[in-house]
Amino acid sequence: MECDKCSRDAVMHAAYSGAHLCDDHFCASVEKRVRRRIREDNMLPRDATPEDPQTWVIGLSGGKDSVVLTHILDETFGRDPRIELVALTIHEGIEGYRDKSVDACVELAEDLDMHHEVVSYEDEFGVQMDDVVEKDPENMAACAYCGVFRRDLLERFADELGADKLLTGHNLDDEAQTALMNFFEGDLRQVAKHFDASIGDFEQRRDGGDFVPRAKPLRDVPEKEVALYAHLKNLPAHITECPHSSEAYRGEIQQLLLKLEENHPGTRHSIMAGYEELAGLVAEEYRGDGQVDLNECARCGSKTAGDICRKCRLIESIEAV
């Protein structure tokens, strides 16, 4: 099959659009969608200048999504004096998995000559995920522990690096799954938080105040297209499933979405188009509803609704085993 834009062989067919694209036109299409999302979300404020630049910290895990995002951001803004790009990698302590992905992060950052910070659970918390999974004092899925620890380090070090925004590599599949999970759980307040936390136009969001605002520039690109882009660009991505991954409910949603997409191409795009518009309306309605004043954790200083943050409680529980 020929590319719709030239006479070269197509490397992909997007069922949701009908497009057949060669490698060059496919990669250009991915980059165009990321740049359009950055514009539509008003990520770069009008008052950013070389004298007062924005600092964008990228959560670089070494997987295909974050590697592709980092590459495209460097291609787009690497020479823009209004933006400083910084890569932040979290080492969770997973033998045979994270070491290789951290190597990929280091290689990419060196290739791009990008400021790169690596922090670990072991150095910061005195724990490694392999040990946490073995002890499991709270009888929870590994992802439940890891999510708390990872969010804490991303937020804390993004703040220390002076981040104006924290960018993550969530793709279309990730966000469509989250949207369905919020709907199925009937959690409109979570939908409102989702808008203000990471998917809303920056000119429409409520100022988070205590937290570095997040952005997801890759969220219009399907997961398989991200993987294909990484392959075609020969990027140093570590494409392997985490051995402790066990988000059963999300996995069910993922399979449901894949089946719907197969039978009805464009389902993921339609879900997100409606969800984002609805999320903006819901945010107006529920914004501030049930909001509590945040305190500083008595042990680590992180923002928390109670006296001790969730991360510190988990660490205490792990150390007690």
Backbone torsions as a table, in degrees:
resi	resn	phi	psi	omega
1	MET	NA	135.4	-179.8
2	GLU	-87.0	153.0	174.5
3	CYS	-62.7	140.8	179.4
4	ASP	-67.0	-19.0	-174.1
5	LYS	-107.0	-11.9	177.5
6	CYS	-154.9	-174.4	-175.5
7	SER	-95.3	3.8	-179.2
8	ARG	-75.8	162.7	179.3
9	ASP	-66.6	139.4	176.4
10	ALA	-77.9	142.6	176.5
11	VAL	-104.7	-11.0	179.8
12	MET	-153.3	153.1	173.9
13	HIS	-126.6	120.2	178.2
14	ALA	-93.0	105.6	-177.5
15	ALA	-61.1	-32.7	-176.4
16	TYR	-70.6	-21.9	179.2
17	SER	-118.2	-16.5	-176.2
18	GLY	82.8	1.5	-174.7
19	ALA	-76.5	139.1	168.6
20	HIS	-114.2	125.3	-174.0
21	LEU	-133.3	142.1	173.1
22	CYS	-76.4	177.2	-176.2
23	ASP	-61.1	-44.2	-178.5
24	ASP	-65.4	-45.8	-177.6
25	HIS	-72.9	-30.3	175.4
26	PHE	-65.7	-48.8	-179.6
27	CYS	-61.3	-39.6	177.9
28	ALA	-63.5	-34.3	179.4
29	SER	-67.3	-42.9	178.0
30	VAL	-61.9	-47.4	-179.1
31	GLU	-62.2	-38.8	179.5
32	LYS	-63.0	-40.7	-179.3
33	ARG	-67.4	-38.5	178.9
34	VAL	-65.8	-44.9	-179.0
35	ARG	-66.7	-36.2	177.1
36	ARG	-65.2	-40.2	178.7
37	ARG	-63.6	-40.0	178.0
38	ILE	-61.0	-41.5	178.1
39	ARG	-67.7	-47.6	-175.0
40	GLU	-66.6	-29.7	177.5
41	ASP	-86.8	0.5	-180.0
42	ASN	52.2	46.1	-177.9
43	MET	-68.6	-34.4	-179.2
44	LEU	-97.9	105.5	-177.7
45	PRO	-65.1	151.8	-177.3
46	ARG	-63.6	-26.2	-176.0
47	ASP	-90.6	7.1	176.1
48	ALA	-71.4	131.0	-178.3
49	THR	-137.1	164.1	175.3
50	PRO	-59.0	-29.2	178.8
51	GLU	-78.3	-26.5	179.9
52	ASP	-135.4	69.7	-173.7
53	PRO	-76.7	161.3	172.6
54	GLN	-83.5	143.7	171.9
55	THR	-108.2	117.9	178.3
56	TRP	-109.1	115.6	176.8
57	VAL	-95.2	127.4	-177.5
58	ILE	-103.8	124.8	174.5
59	GLY	-74.2	97.3	-174.3
60	LEU	-101.2	105.1	-177.2
61	SER	-93.0	-20.1	-175.3
62	GLY	99.0	-10.2	174.3
63	GLY	-75.4	171.7	-174.6
64	LYS	-58.9	-40.3	-174.3
65	ASP	-65.5	-52.2	-177.0
66	SER	-69.7	-32.3	178.2
67	VAL	-67.6	-44.6	178.0
68	VAL	-63.6	-44.0	178.7
69	LEU	-59.4	-46.7	-178.8
70	THR	-61.6	-42.8	178.8
71	HIS	-61.0	-47.5	-177.4
72	ILE	-67.8	-39.1	177.6
73	LEU	-63.1	-40.2	177.5
74	ASP	-66.3	-41.1	177.7
75	GLU	-60.9	-35.3	-174.8
76	THR	-86.4	-43.4	-170.8
77	PHE	-120.9	2.3	-175.4
78	GLY	-57.2	-27.9	179.6
79	ARG	-111.8	12.0	179.8
80	ASP	-88.2	114.8	-176.7
81	PRO	-68.9	-7.8	179.3
82	ARG	-82.9	-9.5	-175.4
83	ILE	-134.8	133.3	171.5
84	GLU	-110.1	122.0	179.8
85	LEU	-97.7	131.1	179.1
86	VAL	-131.1	132.3	177.6
87	ALA	-97.8	136.6	-179.6
88	LEU	-126.7	119.1	-177.7
89	THR	-114.9	134.7	178.8
90	ILE	-106.8	124.4	176.1
91	HIS	-99.9	111.1	-174.6
92	GLU	-82.4	-20.3	-176.7
93	GLY	89.1	57.5	179.6
94	ILE	-122.3	106.5	-173.3
95	GLU	-62.9	136.8	177.4
96	GLY	77.0	0.9	-178.8
97	TYR	-127.8	-60.9	-172.2
98	ARG	-72.5	-33.1	179.6
99	ASP	-57.5	-42.7	-179.1
100	LYS	-67.7	-38.4	-179.6
101	SER	-71.7	-34.0	175.5
102	VAL	-65.5	-38.7	175.7
103	ASP	-58.7	-39.9	178.3
104	ALA	-64.2	-39.4	178.3
105	CYS	-63.4	-45.8	-179.6
106	VAL	-62.2	-43.7	179.6
107	GLU	-61.1	-46.1	-178.8
108	LEU	-65.0	-46.0	-178.8
109	ALA	-61.9	-38.5	178.1
110	GLU	-67.5	-40.8	178.5
111	ASP	-61.1	-37.0	-176.8
112	LEU	-91.2	-5.6	-175.8
113	ASP	54.7	47.8	-176.9
114	MET	-106.5	139.0	174.9
115	HIS	-58.0	127.5	-172.6
116	HIS	-136.5	127.0	177.3
117	GLU	-115.6	136.1	176.2
118	VAL	-120.1	125.8	177.8
119	VAL	-127.8	153.6	-174.9
120	SER	-129.0	153.5	173.9
121	TYR	-59.4	-40.5	-176.0
122	GLU	-62.9	-46.2	-178.9
123	ASP	-68.3	-38.6	-173.3
124	GLU	-89.3	-34.6	-174.8
125	PHE	-118.4	-12.8	-176.4
126	GLY	74.7	22.1	179.1
127	VAL	-133.9	159.1	171.3
128	GLN	-126.8	145.7	-175.1
129	MET	-61.6	-33.9	177.4
130	ASP	-58.0	-42.4	179.1
131	ASP	-70.5	-38.3	179.3
132	VAL	-60.8	-44.5	-179.6
133	VAL	-62.9	-38.8	-179.5
134	GLU	-68.4	-40.2	-178.2
135	LYS	-79.3	-47.7	179.1
136	ASP	40.4	61.5	-175.2
137	PRO	-67.9	-22.2	-177.7
138	GLU	-98.8	1.2	-178.5
139	ASN	55.3	52.1	-178.5
140	MET	-121.4	164.6	172.2
141	ALA	-66.3	150.2	179.9
142	ALA	-56.3	-38.3	-177.8
143	CYS	-63.5	-26.5	-179.8
144	ALA	-68.7	-42.4	174.8
145	TYR	-65.7	-51.4	-172.3
146	CYS	-61.6	-38.7	-179.6
147	GLY	-61.0	-41.7	178.9
148	VAL	-64.8	-47.9	-178.3
149	PHE	-65.5	-43.0	-176.5
150	ARG	-65.8	-45.0	178.8
151	ARG	-59.7	-40.9	-179.1
152	ASP	-61.3	-46.9	-177.8
153	LEU	-70.4	-39.9	177.1
154	LEU	-59.9	-46.2	-178.8
155	GLU	-66.1	-46.9	-174.9
156	ARG	-65.5	-45.9	-176.4
157	PHE	-78.8	-28.6	172.1
158	ALA	-61.3	-41.5	178.4
159	ASP	-64.5	-44.1	179.9
160	GLU	-64.1	-30.5	179.4
161	LEU	-83.4	2.7	177.7
162	GLY	74.4	31.2	-175.7
163	ALA	-66.7	134.4	167.7
164	ASP	-86.6	-28.4	178.2
165	LYS	-147.3	147.5	174.8
166	LEU	-112.8	118.0	-174.7
167	LEU	-104.9	133.7	178.5
168	THR	-124.0	159.2	-172.6
169	GLY	-92.6	33.1	178.9
170	HIS	-64.8	129.8	-178.9
171	ASN	-98.1	-176.4	-177.2
172	LEU	-59.6	-43.2	-179.2
173	ASP	-61.7	-44.5	179.4
174	ASP	-56.7	-48.3	-174.5
175	GLU	-73.1	-35.9	176.6
176	ALA	-65.7	-37.1	175.8
177	GLN	-62.6	-45.6	179.6
178	THR	-62.3	-40.6	179.6
179	ALA	-60.5	-47.3	-179.6
180	LEU	-64.9	-40.1	179.3
181	MET	-61.8	-41.1	177.9
182	ASN	-65.1	-39.4	177.8
183	PHE	-65.3	-49.0	-176.1
184	PHE	-64.1	-29.0	177.6
185	GLU	-85.8	-4.9	179.0
186	GLY	62.7	30.0	-172.4
187	ASP	-100.4	83.8	-177.7
188	LEU	-69.4	-30.8	177.7
189	ARG	-66.2	-33.9	176.5
190	GLN	-69.7	-35.5	175.4
191	VAL	-61.1	-43.9	178.3
192	ALA	-62.0	-43.3	178.9
193	LYS	-64.6	-37.6	179.8
194	HIS	-60.1	-41.6	179.6
195	PHE	-61.8	-51.2	-176.1
196	ASP	-72.7	-27.6	-174.9
197	ALA	-81.6	-36.3	-170.2
198	SER	-154.6	-16.5	-175.1
199	ILE	-115.9	-8.8	-177.3
200	GLY	-79.5	154.6	169.9
201	ASP	-55.9	132.1	-176.3
202	PHE	-63.5	-20.9	177.5
203	GLU	-84.5	-8.0	179.8
204	GLN	-112.1	-14.1	-178.7
205	ARG	-71.9	154.6	167.8
206	ARG	-79.7	138.3	178.8
207	ASP	-60.5	121.2	-179.0
208	GLY	-67.8	-24.8	174.7
209	GLY	70.0	-73.3	-173.8
210	ASP	-82.1	-12.5	-173.9
211	PHE	-127.5	151.6	175.8
212	VAL	-69.7	125.6	-179.6
213	PRO	-65.3	142.7	-177.1
214	ARG	-106.1	158.3	177.4
215	ALA	-144.6	152.8	-177.6
216	LYS	-132.7	76.9	-174.3
217	PRO	-66.6	-15.6	-176.5
218	LEU	-92.8	5.2	-166.8
219	ARG	-76.2	-1.0	174.3
220	ASP	-97.2	0.1	-174.2
221	VAL	-109.3	123.5	179.1
222	PRO	-61.4	152.6	-175.9
223	GLU	-56.9	-44.3	-178.2
224	LYS	-64.5	-32.8	178.8
225	GLU	-72.5	-32.7	174.4
226	VAL	-62.8	-45.3	-179.7
227	ALA	-62.8	-41.7	179.3
228	LEU	-64.7	-40.9	178.8
229	TYR	-61.1	-46.0	179.5
230	ALA	-59.0	-40.6	179.9
231	HIS	-67.0	-47.4	-177.1
232	LEU	-65.8	-32.9	179.8
233	LYS	-88.3	-1.1	179.6
234	ASN	54.1	45.8	-179.5
235	LEU	-83.1	148.7	-176.6
236	PRO	-78.9	62.5	-179.2
237	ALA	-91.6	141.2	177.3
238	HIS	-100.1	96.5	-172.6
239	ILE	-96.7	83.2	179.6
240	THR	-144.4	139.9	179.1
241	GLU	-71.6	137.8	176.0
242	CYS	-61.0	130.9	-177.8
243	PRO	-65.4	-16.8	-179.2
244	HIS	-101.2	3.3	-177.5
245	SER	-62.2	126.6	-175.4
246	SER	-153.4	38.7	179.0
247	GLU	-82.9	83.9	-171.5
248	ALA	-60.2	-45.1	-176.5
249	TYR	-65.8	-45.0	177.8
250	ARG	-61.5	-36.4	177.9
251	GLY	-61.6	-39.2	176.3
252	GLU	-63.8	-43.1	178.7
253	ILE	-63.7	-39.8	179.3
254	GLN	-59.7	-47.3	-179.4
255	GLN	-65.0	-38.6	177.0
256	LEU	-60.8	-45.8	-178.8
257	LEU	-65.7	-40.2	179.3
258	LEU	-62.0	-40.0	178.4
259	LYS	-67.1	-43.4	178.3
260	LEU	-62.4	-41.1	-179.9
261	GLU	-65.4	-37.7	178.8
262	GLU	-64.4	-41.9	-178.1
263	ASN	-83.2	-28.6	-176.5
264	HIS	-136.8	78.9	-176.9
265	PRO	-54.6	135.4	-178.7
266	GLY	101.8	-1.6	-178.1
267	THR	-58.4	-45.2	-178.1
268	ARG	-61.9	-42.9	179.0
269	HIS	-63.6	-41.7	-179.7
270	SER	-64.9	-42.1	178.5
271	ILE	-58.1	-47.9	-175.9
272	MET	-70.5	-35.7	179.0
273	ALA	-62.3	-45.8	179.0
274	GLY	-71.3	-38.6	-177.4
275	TYR	-64.6	-44.2	-177.6
276	GLU	-65.1	-40.0	177.9
277	GLU	-66.9	-44.4	179.1
278	LEU	-64.2	-39.9	-178.5
279	ALA	-60.4	-37.0	177.2
280	GLY	-63.8	-40.4	178.6
281	LEU	-68.9	-42.4	-179.8
282	VAL	-65.5	-36.3	178.8
283	ALA	-61.9	-39.0	178.0
284	GLU	-63.3	-36.1	-176.9
285	GLU	-78.3	-42.7	-171.0
286	TYR	-104.3	-4.4	-176.9
287	ARG	-56.6	123.1	179.8
288	GLY	87.6	-8.4	-178.6
289	ASP	-68.2	121.7	179.5
290	GLY	72.3	12.2	-178.1
291	GLN	-68.4	140.2	179.5
292	VAL	-118.4	152.8	176.5
293	ASP	-71.9	138.3	-179.0
294	LEU	-93.0	141.9	176.2
295	ASN	-109.3	173.0	170.7
296	GLU	-91.8	132.3	177.0
297	CYS	-57.1	132.8	-177.4
298	ALA	-65.5	-17.4	-177.2
299	ARG	-102.4	-40.3	-174.7
300	CYS	-121.4	-13.0	179.0
301	GLY	88.7	-1.9	177.7
302	SER	-66.0	156.1	177.3
303	LYS	-72.3	133.3	-178.8
304	THR	-154.7	155.4	179.1
305	ALA	-78.7	-20.7	180.0
306	GLY	-109.3	-156.7	178.6
307	ASP	-85.4	-36.0	-178.8
308	ILE	-121.3	131.6	-177.5
309	CYS	-73.9	163.4	-178.4
310	ARG	-60.7	-40.3	-179.6
311	LYS	-59.8	-47.9	-178.4
312	CYS	-65.4	-35.4	177.3
313	ARG	-65.5	-39.9	179.0
314	LEU	-66.7	-42.9	179.1
315	ILE	-61.1	-42.7	178.1
316	GLU	-60.2	-40.6	-179.9
317	SER	-66.9	-40.2	179.9
318	ILE	-66.4	-43.4	-178.1
319	GLU	-67.5	-22.8	-177.9
320	ALA	-77.9	-15.2	-177.6
321	VAL	-78.9	NA	NA
